Amino acid sequence: MINTEGLTGCVVLPDSLCYDEARRDYNARFNKFPLIIVYCYVTQDVINAILWVRKCRLPFRIRCGGHSYEAFSLVDGGLIIDISGLQKLQVNTNLTMKVGAGFRLAQLYEILWQRRLTIPNGTCPTVGISGLTLGGGYGLLSRPFGMTCDNLIEAEMVMADGKLVRASRDEHSDLFWACRGGGGGNFGIMTSFTFHLHPIENISRYKMTWDFSNLKNVVHYWQKWAPLADPRMTSLLALPAQNLGDLRSNGIFLGSEQELREMMHPMQEATLPKTVEFYSTTWIETARLFAGVPLKQEKFKNSSAYVYELLSDEALDVMIHNLQTAPGNGNVIAFEACGGLISEVPTAATAFVHRDALFLIQYQSYWNQDAEAEENINWIEQFRKSMLPYTRGAYRNYCDTLIEDWPTAYYGENLARLKKVKQRYDPENLFRFEQSIPV
């Protein structure tokens, strides 16, 4: 009999009817069996969960959206502290909002759109605001408005001793610094955030496609243009494996369609796209479009790396070789342009360190059958390693257990300071998991 005395909220046990659903991870590659899952609806539920963990000495994990690529928000035989029920939201007249740490991105976009406001978030609709913010937070509005963590004003969190702490520039400023890019689950459990808001309404967007044979030409142009483009522009480039579809670039522009057409004309001239589409639309329609359709339970392995210097012909030859030797039907890499307001924040101003990168590469592989796992995982790892001479670091929110020197890859020169913050606020290392910041 499991003793759950002291836990409050909704407690789910292995014999509960909803247990299998509650233990499910976004990445179906993982199949873990927690002993207890507790859904927290108020701050006191979180405090009680931490006090229970201290007393019972069980391993535990913190979960919001449950989107950790490596299932860091689950653990076999332990307690899952699920904060997705922390759903209070207050929008203020001074273009700020206080939001419960359990919100998902699509929820926030829809609610804020009613007031024609937004914050720069990611695109996946079910990602939790907590993990996104704590790891940095890149999305379609990061170039014009900054990373999600750059828009953070204050964070409330439950610490290892069960006490509630507010972190801001004026209060626990070192902890506040760490919360902006230092990764989720390292220092405490978030209960709420306060963010700057941005007015937004009508925007324009484009889509272009090319044959795989045009890859070198497209990448050469895109990498010189996209990171240095008008900050109102965000451009993405997807390169599927050969024979898995066209190369494609999508982008949004906080301006008119006519201005966007003029801005994109040089790219059309230089790369001769197969198809070109322009649209005038609203921000919320675009957010819904990029959110896509809900994924079935899919297995995947993703990784990442930043590009700080333009990729050479040699680097592109390596990239093309990997895309020509992909093992399955779900192999692709994606480029996400940096620059804009991302690069205007000094490297040491927040824990998010990759301010000067030109763009981020995400290596992606998806499959359905367990027998396909090994070759797809190996393909991602081989691709990532073969590109190491031309890339630096990795994005904390695209975590990868195969990166050996992950602390340096994620945090770079900010790692030493993060360790000091960890030592100060969690000297017992209560908040630990596979890639938590070491004491």
N, C-alpha and C positions, 0 to 999 in steps of 0.2 A: 504494500500500500504506500503510495507516494504522499508524503506529508506536505501539503500546500498551505499550511497555516501561516498567515502573514501576507500571502499574496492577495492582491485585490485587482479588480478589473474582470476580464473574462479569461478564465483558466481552462486551457484545452489539454487533455491527457491522451495517452495512446488509445484508450478505449472510448474516447469521445467520437461521435458520429462525424464531426468535421475535421478530425485529426489529419487524414490524408491530404485534404485540401489545404489545411493550415501549414503543413510541413513542406508543401511543394515549393520548389525554387523556380525562378524565372528561367534559369538554364537547366533544361531537363537532363543534362549530362550528369547532374548530381542527384543522389538519392539518400538523404540523411534522415535520421530518426531521433529527434529531440525527445527528452523525457517529459518536458513541460513547455507549453507555449502560453505566455500570458499577454493578452491584448490590453494595453493601457489606454484609458480614456481621459484621465486627469493626471496632473503632475504627481499627486500623492501615490498613484498606482506605480509610477516609475520609481519613486523613493522606496516604496515598500518592496519592490522587486530587487533593488540593489541591497537593501538590508537583509532580505531573504537569502540572496547569493552569499553575502558575507557570513551569514550564520550557517548555511548548509554546505558551503564550500564546493559548489558544483560549477563546472564550466558553463559559461553563458555567452550569448551573442546578442547584438542589438540589431533590430530589423525595422526598416521603414517601408521602402518600396520593394525590397527583396531582389534588387537588380544586380547585386554583386556578381561580376563575371565568373568568380571562382567560389561562389556560395559562401563567402565569409560571414554572412548573416545567419548561418545555420551551424549547428554542432550536434553530433551524435551524443545521446545520453545526457544532455544538459538542458539549460533553460534558454528559451528564446524570449527576449523582451521586445515585443512588437509595439512600436509607437504610432502605428498608422491611424489609431483612433484619436490622436491629439489634433483636433480639427477646428479649433477656434480661430476666427479671423476678424481683424478689425482694420478697416481702411480709414486713414486719417486725412484731414483736409490739407495737410502740409506735404502731400505726395509721399507719405510713408505708410507702411502697413505692418501690423504685428500678426504673425501667422503661426499656427500650431505646427509643430515639427513633423506631423504625420501626413501633411498634404501631398498629393500627387500633382505632377506638372499640369496635366490637362485640366484638373479641377481649378487650379489657380488661373490659368489662362482664361477659362470660361467666366469665372467670377469677376476677374479684373476687367475683362472686355466690356462688361455691362457699364463700366465707368470710363471706357476707352483708355485703360491704363494697362501696364504690363511690367514685368521684370525680365531680365535676360535669363532664360532657362534653357534646358535641353529640348530635344524634339520628342523623345519617347514618352507617350502620355502617362504611363504608369510608374515612371521613375519617381522616387520620393525626393522632396525638397531637401531633406537633411543630408543624405549621402552626396547629392549633387553639389550642394553649397560647400560642404566640408572638404571635398576634393578639388574645388576650384569652380567648376560649373561653366562649361562651354556650350554655346548654342547659336542660333541664327542671329541673335541680337548682341552677341558679345563684342563684335567690332565697333558698333555704334555706342553701346551702353556699358561695356566692360564685362568681365566675368561675373557670374552670380555672386561669388564671394566679395567682389569689389563693391557690390551694392548693399552689403550687410552693414547694419548700423549697430545691432546688439544681438547677442545670443543668450538664451537662458538654458542652463544645463544642470543635471544632477550629477554630483561628483562621487568619487569612490567612497566617501564617508556618508553619503546619503543627503548631503546638504545641497540646496539650490543656490547656484551662483549666476550672477549676471556678468557678462563679459562685453566690454565696449572699449572705445579709445580711452575713456576716462576711468574705467573700472576693470581690474584684471586685464590690463592692456596686453600683457604677454600671451595670455590665454586667447584673447580676441585675435591677436596676430596669428596664432596657430590654427584657429578655427577657419581661417580664410586660406584653405588649400592644404592643410595638414592632414587631411583624410578623416573619415568617419570612424568612430569607435575607439579612438585613441586616448581621450582625456575625460570623457563623461558621456552622459546620455542627453541629447538635445531635447528640450521641451517646447521651445518657441524661438522664432527669429523676428527681427525687425529689419525691414528692407526699405531702400529708396524705391520709389515708383517712377515710371516714365509714361507720359502721354503717348498714345499711338492710335492710328486709325487706318487710313488708306496707304497702301504700299504697292509696289510692282515687283514682278518676279520674272525670271527667264528659265528656259530649259534648252540645252543644246546636246546633240548626240554626234558621235563619230564612229567610223569603223575602227576596229582594233589596230589595223595597219597604220593608223594615223597617231598612235600613242605618243611616240617621241615628240612629234611636232606639237601636239596638244599640251603635253606636260611642260615642255620647254617654254611655251608662251604663258600658260596658266601660272606657273610658279614665279615668274617675273612680274606678273600683273596682280594676281589676287591678293597677296599679302600687303601690297602697297596701294591698292585701289582706294577710292573715296571711302572713308570710314562708314558711310551709310550703306555700303555694299558688303554683303557676305556671300562668298562663293564656295561651293563644294564641288569636288570632282570624284566620281566613282569609276574605278577601272576593274570591271569584271574579268575573270580569267578568260583566255581566248576561247571563242565559240560559246560563251555564256551570255552574249548580248553586247549591245553597243557601249562604248565609253559614253559617259553622260556627265554633264555639269548642270547643277541647279543653283540658283542664287536669288536672294531677295535684296531689294533696294528701297530705302526709306525716301522715296521720291517718285516722280511721275514716270509713266511708261515711256513717254517720249524721251525724257532725259536718260532713262535706262537704255533705250535703243541706241542713242548716240554714244553712250559709254561703251556699249558692247560691240560697236561696229568694227573697231580695230581687231578684236578677237575673231570676229567672223572672217575678216579679210585675211588674217594670218593663218587660221586653222581650217578654213573651208568646211564647216560642219555639215553633217548629213541632214539634220533637221534643226530648225530654230523656232522657238515659241516665246512670245511675250504676253504678259497678262497684267491688267490693272485689277487689283483685288483688295480685300481687307486683311488686316493682320490676323484676325481669328480664323478666317478661311485658310490662310497659309499655314497657320499652326496646326490646324486639323489635317491639312493635306500632308504635311511632313510627318505627322504622327503615324500615318499609314493605317493599315488594318491590324487588329489584334493578332498576334502570332499564336499559332498552335504551340503546344509544348514541344519546343525545338531544342535540339542539342547543338551547342556551338563552342568554339574556341576563338577568342579574339585577343589581340595584343596591340601594341602601339609603339610609336617612336616619333620624336620631333625632328624636323629638318631645319637646321640653322643656316646652311649654305646651299645655294642652288645645286640641284642634282645634276651631275655630269652625265655625258653620254655613257660612260662606263657604268654609273649607277643605274641608268635606265636600261642598259643591257641586262644587268642582274635582275631588275624588276620584271622585264619582259620574259626572261627565261623562267622565272618562278610562275608567272601568269600562264605560261605555255605548258607547264608541267603540273597543273592543279589536279587533285585527285577526284573531285566530285562535281556536283551541280550547284554548289553554294559557296564558291570561293571568289572573294572580291577584296580589293583594297580601296580605301576612301581617304581623300585628302580634305582637310578642314582648314581654311585660310585663317591665319592669325593676323597680327598687326592691328591697326586701328587703336581703340582705347585699351586693348589688352596690353599693348607694348608701351603705353604711356605711363604705366605704373612701375616704379622702380622694383627691381628683382627682390630686394630685401624688405620691401614695404609690407608684403603679405607672405604667408608660407608658400603660396603658389609661385614656383620659381621660373617656369618656362615662358618668361615675358618676351624674350627677344627672338623666339622661334618664328620662322616664316610660315610654317604650317605643320599640322599634325597628320601623321599617317596612321590609319587604323587597319590592321590586318584582320580579316574576318573569314571564318569558315563555318558552314552550317550543314548538318546532316540529320538523318532520322533514325538510321539503324545503328545499334551498338557496334556492329562489326566494322563500321566505317570510321569509328572514333580515332583509332591509332593513326591512320594515314592522314587524316585531316589535321590532327594535333601536330603531327610531325611536319606537315607542310607549313603550318603557321610558324613553328619554331625555326625551321630551316629558312623561311622567308625573312623572318625578323633578324636572325643571325647574319644572313648574307648581306643585309642592308646596314649592319652596324658600322662599317667604315664610312658611311655617308649620313648617319643619323646620330642623335644624342638623346639620352633620357627616355622617359615614357610618362604617360598621363596616369595619375593615381586612380582616377575613376574608371580606367580601362585596365584594371589590375590583372596581373599575369604571374602565376606562381613559378613559371619557368625562367623568369628573369632573375639571375643569380644575385646581382648587386642591386636589388630593387630599391633599397633606401636611397642610394645615390641617384638612381634613375628617376625616381619620383620627385625627390626633394632637393637634389643637387647641393649647392652651398648653403641652403637653409636647414640642412639636416642637423647640424650641431646645435642650432638654436632650438629646434623642435625637441631634441633630446633633453635639453635643459628644462623646457616647459613640461615635458612628460615627467621628469624627475621631481619637479616642484609640485605638480597637481595629482600625480598618481605614482608616488614612490614605491608602493607595494606591487605595481604593475598588475592591478586588478583587471584593467581593460587591456586584455591581450588576445591576439588571434594570430593567424598565420603570417600576416604582414603588418602587424602593429608596430608602432615606433618603439624601439627598444629603450629601456631605462639605462 
